[in-house]
Amino acid sequence: MVLIVRLYIKNKEKLSLMDFVFMIFISALVISFEGGIIFVFVFNQFDFKETVEVNKITYILLRQQIPLLFSSWLSRIPVNLLDKTLAVLAGGYGAIGLGKLLGNHFQKKDNSLPQQKN
């Protein structure tokens, strides 16, 4: 998730609310896909018995003839949207507050060479 956020804000001067919404949405989709892939391997390799609500939704989708990877991905999206909303907003506004608290330490610095005077 840090890589997604870092790549997105790399060339941005200022973040808007829509930037935060976009990062939340992309992060939730990627994390849901990763969780779905992990669940597929665990589901196929072990006698996996767990009563998490996300897995109940996955089993309901499996009974509707939806493939395992797709159903495990779909069932994780709502939970990850809520989780990533909290994480991105808290992290983003926390970083903004920390930047204001510490001052210019996080400002972009001009790394160009000094000009010689003639």
C-alpha positions, 0 to 999 in steps of 0.5 A: 500500500505504501508503494501505491501511495508513494507512486501516486503522490510522487509528482503532486504538489498538493493533495485534494480530497479526490486524490485521497478517494482515488488512493483509498479505492485503488488500495482497497482493490489491490489489497483485496486481490492479494487477500483473495490470492492468499485465500485461494492457496490456503483454501486449496492446500489445507483443511481450512476451517475459519468462521470469519464473515468474509469467508462466509460471503466467499462461500455464498458466492462459491455456491452461486458458481462464481470462481474461487479467486473472483469470489474471494476477491469480491468478498474482501472489497467492502471490508478493505474499503472501510479499512483503507479509508481509515488508514489513508485518511489517518495516515494522510492527515497525520503526515500533513499535521506532522509536516506542519509541526516539524516545519520545513524538514519535509519540503522539497529541496532544490538540488541544483548546483549553485550558480557562479557569479562572474 
